[in-house]
Amino acid sequence: MSGKILMHYAKYSRTILDNIFIATYTLLTMSTTEPAILNLSKLLTRDPHAIRELSQEGSFIPNQEFSTEEYRLEGPLDWSISIYPTGGDDEFLLTGNVSGQVTMDCRRCLEGVKINSSSKLLFTTTFDPKLTEPVGLIEGEDDDILVFSETQVDFSDILTQIFMVDLPLTAVCENPDTCNDLRNIIADDSAEIVEDESTESGNPFAALKDIKLES
Ligand SMILES: [Zn+2]
């Protein structure tokens, strides 16, 4: 009898452990980054009762090939995309957002500065199997049109490109106390040279000043 209870208990605690494991696993996978892959087959269905729209969000590590000397992509980019049909057969409206951080050089001291940026997405979207890449921006009459040619599409690269378009041209340290403005350093240096030249000639305390500096 007691053996049976023990077995029962073991089975029960095992279930608890399993649940804890599943919960931890879910939490971990929720916070990890993965490519922004969207399954668009739902949009192209001819089923009149199907809801032909989708909303998805996530966070991915951008491809380092997009990093430049001016803009260093480091952290993940957060994104959200919603796609709705606009009436036409394979015509949709895509809205969303991509945001994250990029490191740039401060234009005054040349130290790396982390810049937060965010880009809004608003595109007329269409399906065209003739497009050679899975997804691309095609020049339209007024605005670019986002075209996809496959049903399973990785949006990571195109989101990275859109994010980078809206980045500021220059950056500057947020805290002026830690930003060593190179122009000030140069100005200070030349002022010191002038000062040295004017004070050291015939000044009996010039030697004392040097000692003071060294201590
Ligand atoms: Zn600076």
Residues whose N, C-alpha, C, O or C-beta is under 5 A from the ligand:
A	BS01	ZN	C106 R108 C109 L110 C173 C179 N180
